[in-house]
Amino acid sequence: MATKSLKPIAKLFKNGQLEKLALEAERQRNLTNRIRKMLPSEEADHLVNVSIDKEGKLILVMDSPAWAARIRYREKTLGYDHIKVKVVPDSGI
């Protein structure tokens, strides 16, 4: 039986799908930080993640329904015509 040589994980992140995944994660992190700076601090504290869907709609993920409802009124101040607000599902813990 032939043995495969093991590759360092750093090399996996430099090639192929893992590199794309790492770049997308960094892009989302930067977008989230940019949007967070545009929000009042009390709302920014409850922003979990920001992404853009295939149609170009901004998707904001909040940590509770109450904060999601408040953020829906910020659409125009964020500079996007259409936003979608989601809530992180309750883990029940």
MDTraj code that builds the backbone (N, CA, C; nanometers):
import mdtraj as md
import numpy as np

residues = "MET ALA THR LYS SER LEU LYS PRO ILE ALA LYS LEU PHE LYS ASN GLY GLN LEU GLU LYS LEU ALA LEU GLU ALA GLU ARG GLN ARG ASN LEU THR ASN ARG ILE ARG LYS MET LEU PRO SER GLU GLU ALA ASP HIS LEU VAL ASN VAL SER ILE ASP LYS GLU GLY LYS LEU ILE LEU VAL MET ASP SER PRO ALA TRP ALA ALA ARG ILE ARG TYR ARG GLU LYS THR LEU GLY TYR ASP HIS ILE LYS VAL LYS VAL VAL PRO ASP SER GLY ILE".split()
xyz = np.array([
    [0.0844, -0.1183, 0.0000],
    [0.0000, 0.0000, 0.0000],
    [0.0889, 0.1245, 0.0000],
    [0.0639, 0.2128, -0.0945],
    [0.1425, 0.3354, -0.1045],
    [0.0933, 0.4364, -0.0011],
    [0.1844, 0.5107, 0.0549],
    [0.1469, 0.6135, 0.1516],
    [0.1497, 0.7496, 0.0842],
    [0.0531, 0.8295, 0.1173],
    [0.0473, 0.9657, 0.0646],
    [0.1292, 1.0561, 0.1554],
    [0.1975, 1.1507, 0.0931],
    [0.2714, 1.2457, 0.1753],
    [0.1729, 1.3501, 0.2275],
    [0.1921, 1.3882, 0.3497],
    [0.1050, 1.4874, 0.4118],
    [0.1508, 1.6269, 0.3733],
    [0.0558, 1.7148, 0.3475],
    [0.0866, 1.8520, 0.3111],
    [0.0559, 1.9434, 0.4293],
    [0.1418, 2.0399, 0.4521],
    [0.1117, 2.1366, 0.5585],
    [-0.0166, 2.2120, 0.5255],
    [-0.0930, 2.2437, 0.6276],
    [-0.2217, 2.3110, 0.6057],
    [-0.2029, 2.4474, 0.5413],
    [-0.0902, 2.5125, 0.5665],
    [-0.0644, 2.6429, 0.5049],
    [-0.0634, 2.6322, 0.3526],
    [-0.0130, 2.5213, 0.2999],
    [-0.0116, 2.5020, 0.1550],
    [-0.1525, 2.4829, 0.1013],
    [-0.2378, 2.4179, 0.1780],
    [-0.3762, 2.3980, 0.1354],
    [-0.4494, 2.5310, 0.1234],
    [-0.4166, 2.6261, 0.2104],
    [-0.4823, 2.7560, 0.2044],
    [-0.4315, 2.8407, 0.0887],
    [-0.3183, 2.8045, 0.0319],
    [-0.2636, 2.8817, -0.0792],
    [-0.3105, 2.8302, -0.2146],
    [-0.3748, 2.7171, -0.2179],
    [-0.4164, 2.6579, -0.3447],
    [-0.5639, 2.6215, -0.3409],
    [-0.6310, 2.6421, -0.4522],
    [-0.7646, 2.5876, -0.4712],
    [-0.8741, 2.6447, -0.3846],
    [-0.9640, 2.5556, -0.3433],
    [-1.0869, 2.5939, -0.2747],
    [-1.0630, 2.6574, -0.1384],
    [-0.9646, 2.6106, -0.0657],
    [-0.9407, 2.6698, 0.0665],
    [-0.8940, 2.8139, 0.0545],
    [-0.8168, 2.8432, -0.0487],
    [-0.7745, 2.9809, -0.0710],
    [-0.8957, 3.0687, -0.1013],
    [-0.9850, 3.0192, -0.1869],
    [-1.1066, 3.0947, -0.2195],
    [-1.1919, 3.1161, -0.0955],
    [-1.2020, 3.0140, -0.0125],
    [-1.2799, 3.0248, 0.1101],
    [-1.2193, 3.1294, 0.2038],
    [-1.0880, 3.1277, 0.2174],
    [-1.0202, 3.2245, 0.3035],
    [-1.0389, 3.3670, 0.2510],
    [-1.0310, 3.3858, 0.1201],
    [-1.0511, 3.5186, 0.0606],
    [-1.1937, 3.5677, 0.0805],
    [-1.2916, 3.4786, 0.0649],
    [-1.4315, 3.5158, 0.0852],
    [-1.4580, 3.5514, 0.2316],
    [-1.3988, 3.4764, 0.3239],
    [-1.4155, 3.5065, 0.4667],
    [-1.3570, 3.6440, 0.4999],
    [-1.2422, 3.6753, 0.4429],
    [-1.1803, 3.8060, 0.4656],
    [-1.2650, 3.9180, 0.4053],
    [-1.3213, 3.8950, 0.2873],
    [-1.4068, 3.9944, 0.2231],
    [-1.5303, 4.0226, 0.3084],
    [-1.5921, 3.9163, 0.3612],
    [-1.7098, 3.9341, 0.4468],
    [-1.6746, 4.0038, 0.5772],
    [-1.5591, 3.9716, 0.6331],
    [-1.5154, 4.0354, 0.7574],
    [-1.4955, 4.1858, 0.7345],
    [-1.4332, 4.2228, 0.6226],
    [-1.4119, 4.3640, 0.5914],
    [-1.5445, 4.4372, 0.5685],
    [-1.6359, 4.3740, 0.4958],
    [-1.7670, 4.4341, 0.4716],
    [-1.8436, 4.4513, 0.6031],
    [-1.8401, 4.3506, 0.6876],
    [-1.9078, 4.3591, 0.8176],
    [-1.8517, 4.4738, 0.8999],
    [-1.7197, 4.4866, 0.9025],
    [-1.6585, 4.5959, 0.9790],
    [-1.6955, 4.7322, 0.9214],
    [-1.7021, 4.7433, 0.7886],
    [-1.7381, 4.8700, 0.7246],
    [-1.8822, 4.9090, 0.7592],
    [-1.9745, 4.8130, 0.7510],
    [-2.1144, 4.8412, 0.7843],
    [-2.1296, 4.8699, 0.9333],
    [-2.0575, 4.7975, 1.0159],
    [-2.0647, 4.8184, 1.1613],
    [-2.0278, 4.9631, 1.1976],
    [-1.9302, 5.0199, 1.1267],
    [-1.8885, 5.1582, 1.1537],
    [-1.9955, 5.2596, 1.1143],
    [-2.0869, 5.2204, 1.0263],
    [-2.1930, 5.3097, 0.9809],
    [-2.3137, 5.3099, 1.0750],
    [-2.3171, 5.2162, 1.1679],
    [-2.4312, 5.2010, 1.2588],
    [-2.4030, 5.2662, 1.3928],
    [-2.5075, 5.3082, 1.4638],
    [-2.4891, 5.3517, 1.6023],
    [-2.4310, 5.2347, 1.6835],
    [-2.3526, 5.2647, 1.7830],
    [-2.2808, 5.1605, 1.8570],
    [-2.3720, 5.0541, 1.9158],
    [-2.4907, 5.0935, 1.9647],
    [-2.5799, 4.9936, 2.0247],
    [-2.6293, 4.8929, 1.9206],
    [-2.6500, 4.9360, 1.7975],
    [-2.6912, 4.8439, 1.6914],
    [-2.5717, 4.7666, 1.6371],
    [-2.4585, 4.8329, 1.6255],
    [-2.3373, 4.7682, 1.5752],
    [-2.2963, 4.6502, 1.6632],
    [-2.3201, 4.6615, 1.7922],
    [-2.2852, 4.5528, 1.8850],
    [-2.3643, 4.4255, 1.8591],
    [-2.4780, 4.4365, 1.7929],
    [-2.5654, 4.3214, 1.7684],
    [-2.5580, 4.2696, 1.6248],
    [-2.4719, 4.3314, 1.5446],
    [-2.4503, 4.2866, 1.4075],
    [-2.3545, 4.1685, 1.4084],
    [-2.3969, 4.0564, 1.3536],
    [-2.3159, 3.9344, 1.3535],
    [-2.2333, 3.9236, 1.2257],
    [-2.2966, 3.9467, 1.1111],
    [-2.2281, 3.9295, 0.9825],
    [-2.3004, 4.0080, 0.8743],
    [-2.2257, 4.0414, 0.7697],
    [-2.2822, 4.1082, 0.6529],
    [-2.2297, 4.0376, 0.5287],
    [-2.3176, 4.0175, 0.4325],
    [-2.2760, 3.9614, 0.3041],
    [-2.3624, 4.0235, 0.1952],
    [-2.3299, 3.9926, 0.0705],
    [-2.4074, 4.0395, -0.0435],
    [-2.4507, 3.9170, -0.1221],
    [-2.5823, 3.9086, -0.1515],
    [-2.6311, 3.7923, -0.2253],
    [-2.6060, 3.8081, -0.3754],
    [-2.6464, 3.7095, -0.4526],
    [-2.6201, 3.7075, -0.5968],
    [-2.6872, 3.8217, -0.6715],
    [-2.7968, 3.8747, -0.6175],
    [-2.8657, 3.9872, -0.6810],
    [-2.8104, 4.1216, -0.6353],
    [-2.7095, 4.1211, -0.5496],
    [-2.6501, 4.2447, -0.5011],
    [-2.7179, 4.3035, -0.3795],
    [-2.8076, 4.2277, -0.3191],
    [-2.8781, 4.2740, -0.1994],
    [-2.7879, 4.2541, -0.0770],
    [-2.7816, 4.3557, 0.0065],
    [-2.7040, 4.3496, 0.1294],
    [-2.7796, 4.2663, 0.2319],
    [-2.7143, 4.1684, 0.2915],
    [-2.7760, 4.0823, 0.3924],
    [-2.7071, 4.1076, 0.5255],
    [-2.7830, 4.1537, 0.6229],
    [-2.7309, 4.1771, 0.7569],
    [-2.7859, 4.0695, 0.8494],
    [-2.7001, 4.0107, 0.9280],
    [-2.7401, 3.9081, 1.0240],
    [-2.7255, 3.9681, 1.1637],
    [-2.8377, 3.9688, 1.2363],
    [-2.8412, 4.0253, 1.3709],
    [-2.8555, 3.9136, 1.4737],
    [-2.8277, 3.9465, 1.5996],
    [-2.8317, 3.8431, 1.7034],
    [-2.9669, 3.8279, 1.7716],
    [-3.0645, 3.9127, 1.7381],
    [-3.1978, 3.8967, 1.7970],
    [-3.3025, 3.9623, 1.7071],
    [-3.4270, 3.9161, 1.7165],
    [-3.5339, 3.9759, 1.6359],
    [-3.5561, 4.1242, 1.6669],
    [-3.5388, 4.1638, 1.7916],
    [-3.5601, 4.3043, 1.8279],
    [-3.4601, 4.3950, 1.7560],
    [-3.3344, 4.3544, 1.7518],
    [-3.2327, 4.4348, 1.6840],
    [-3.2491, 4.4260, 1.5327],
    [-3.2976, 4.3151, 1.4824],
    [-3.3238, 4.3012, 1.3385],
    [-3.4321, 4.3999, 1.2969],
    [-3.5356, 4.4150, 1.3780],
    [-3.6436, 4.5081, 1.3468],
    [-3.5915, 4.6518, 1.3425],
    [-3.5042, 4.6864, 1.4346],
    [-3.4495, 4.8232, 1.4371],
    [-3.3615, 4.8508, 1.3160],
    [-3.2855, 4.7519, 1.2761],
    [-3.1902, 4.7721, 1.1665],
    [-3.2605, 4.7863, 1.0320],
    [-3.3807, 4.7334, 1.0201],
    [-3.4557, 4.7444, 0.8928],
    [-3.4843, 4.8904, 0.8558],
    [-3.4889, 4.9770, 0.9552],
    [-3.5158, 5.1181, 0.9297],
    [-3.3906, 5.1946, 0.8870],
    [-3.2775, 5.1293, 0.8816],
    [-3.1502, 5.1933, 0.8466],
    [-3.1140, 5.1761, 0.6991],
    [-3.2005, 5.1179, 0.6213],
    [-3.1711, 5.0854, 0.4816],
    [-3.1095, 5.2034, 0.4059],
    [-3.1721, 5.3171, 0.4112],
    [-3.1242, 5.4338, 0.3358],
    [-2.9931, 5.4881, 0.3913],
    [-2.9738, 5.4817, 0.5227],
    [-2.8505, 5.5350, 0.5809],
    [-2.7300, 5.4469, 0.5498],
    [-2.7534, 5.3233, 0.5099],
    [-2.6431, 5.2332, 0.4763],
    [-2.6010, 5.2460, 0.3298],
    [-2.6786, 5.3208, 0.2512],
    [-2.6427, 5.3438, 0.1128],
    [-2.6822, 5.2319, 0.0174],
    [-2.7738, 5.1467, 0.0609],
    [-2.8218, 5.0378, -0.0250],
    [-2.9717, 5.0532, -0.0440],
    [-3.0171, 5.0272, -0.1656],
    [-3.1605, 5.0377, -0.1932],
    [-3.2395, 4.9238, -0.1303],
    [-3.1782, 4.8069, -0.1249],
    [-3.2484, 4.6903, -0.0726],
    [-3.1575, 4.6154, 0.0244],
    [-3.2074, 4.5945, 0.1437],
    [-3.1337, 4.5110, 0.2387],
    [-3.2255, 4.3986, 0.2845],
    [-3.1642, 4.2936, 0.3272],
    [-3.2366, 4.1822, 0.3861],
    [-3.1768, 4.1610, 0.5238],
    [-3.2610, 4.1470, 0.6227],
    [-3.2129, 4.1304, 0.7602],
    [-3.2538, 3.9910, 0.8085],
    [-3.1570, 3.9195, 0.8598],
    [-3.1817, 3.7864, 0.9142],
    [-3.1409, 3.7853, 1.0608],
    [-3.1876, 3.6830, 1.1305],
    [-3.1559, 3.6658, 1.2712],
    [-3.0863, 3.5318, 1.2890],
    [-2.9813, 3.5308, 1.3681],
    [-2.9127, 3.4052, 1.3996],
    [-3.0108, 3.3174, 1.4744],
    [-3.0281, 3.1927, 1.4300],
    [-3.1220, 3.1049, 1.5010],
    [-3.0791, 3.0819, 1.6459],
    [-3.1780, 3.0752, 1.7326],
    [-3.1523, 3.0501, 1.8753],
    [-3.1008, 2.9080, 1.8901],
    [-2.9846, 2.8934, 1.9523],
    [-2.9253, 2.7608, 1.9686],
    [-2.9898, 2.6814, 2.0822],
    [-3.0685, 2.7493, 2.1644],
    [-3.1359, 2.6805, 2.2740],
    [-3.0460, 2.6492, 2.3917],
    [-2.9278, 2.7074, 2.3924],
    [-2.8347, 2.6827, 2.5040],
    [-2.8571, 2.7820, 2.6128],
])
top = md.Topology()
chain = top.add_chain()
for i, resn in enumerate(residues, 1):
    res = top.add_residue(resn, chain, resSeq=i)
    for name in ("N", "CA", "C"):
        top.add_atom(name, md.element.get_by_symbol(name[0]), res)
traj = md.Trajectory(xyz[None], top)
